[in-house]
């Protein structure tokens, strides 16, 4: 089962043969690296026992939430690899997921909101020309390009790439050879196998619109959804290794998204925490997700391919932990805000990269030397995964496909990368949500938020301005006291939106686009 079939033609095309004399290379080529993207739904940077935030000296700093959650396998992965303390995602899920698969910022691919499976959810004054239909058959995607290069591409878990009935709702139409449980919706009907994950049977008389499909063998059992998906993922990995195929596994958990069903395997760990029932249930979802990570890493080692597998662990948007209101500090403390908001608690997510098993003799690990236990403080974002993965495996980006992301190779080695701009654009021309109709622009230490229709959330102003180096938790709005910086940042925000060909919310009376106004 551990033998991997030689693929000399593919290796020659990708330039991945080991650095040995030609006569030996032809006889014993190295298999291409496997890629695992382990994506957790609604997991913010503080929903873990791994400290991502740092003190002024750049050392990891624990906060109370790090002591509440139990994620030993994340700790193990972080100890053997590198974690980023300033990794950004879109503030809601579908935009991030499409950015991972396309390498484009949401402002460019225009899926700027989560996709309601059954109706266009632009919002009352939302951009009418946003991309509600998401990804479509024939779109250039990361799995599609890897499949063309000889990889078996596997989707397990949450899709949420397109509305119900659209071809793109099925990941099998987006470049994946295998789709397990991916569909149009973002949250499962239930995590409980006893309730058939929302499908008809046993106590369930009517199928839920968000019933999780493809898991019939687990219906009527006590198999929690997170565990069922893990077992399916490991089964597909075994099939790949038995077939001698390199794999790309996109393992996108429904956890830790609502409903906050308590995972009974871990409930006792939190029952004396003094936190509300939903907060305890959320913590069990976190711990169950972490067990899944450990189970997959263990399975890769048992299959003999761990040293040849590159793992990227991340969340898709800020935390939605049910610990408080939309903008109170408690949810992502000490960060401000949560999922859907314009604050860092809405866009900062955990990100860890590591080889599943360290092996200094592995030719791919020699080319990409990921240090152990290191924190990378330079800013990066979800659209960077697309060019990074393609670059590592040697697959070119098709001509004409615009990519907003930058390769992470240098950052993954623990070094700074002076060639990367320290910028991030988050565009949300929609409502209703925790924050409505806004654009975020980060440039270096500075961050500006433009509110198209000022509300109480914005303090009644179009502008909020923060210096994240001096004020990482966004407590002091400098828009009124730093007019020169505000003007500079707003000029950058406007230019970035235009460069990405963004769509805008509309005026209530005229239905004409409303563009940002400089101060």
Secondary structure, DSSP 8 states (H G I E B T S, - for coil): -------HHHHHHHT---SS-HHHHHHS-----EEEEEEETT--TTSSSS---B-TTS-B---HHHHH---HHHHHHHHTSEEEEEEE--SSHHHHHHHHHH---HHHH---S---SSS----TTS-TTS-TT---TT---HHHHHHHTT-EEEEEE---SS-TTSGGGSGGGTT-SEEES--S-SS-S-S-GGGGGG-SBTTB-S--TT---S-GGGTTSS--HHHHHHHHHHHHHHHHHHHT--EEEEEEE-TTSSS----TTTGGGTTTS---HHHHHHHHHHHHHHHHHHHHHHHHHHHT-GGGEEEEEEESSS---SSS-TT-GGGTTTS---TTSSSHHHHEEEEEEEESS--TT-HHHHHS---SSEEE-S-EETTHHHHHHHHHHT----TT--------HHHHTT---TTS--EEEEEE---SSSS-SEEEEEETTEEEEEESS--GGGTT-SEEEEETTT-TT-----TTT-HHHHHHHHHHHHHHHHHTT----B-TTT--B------
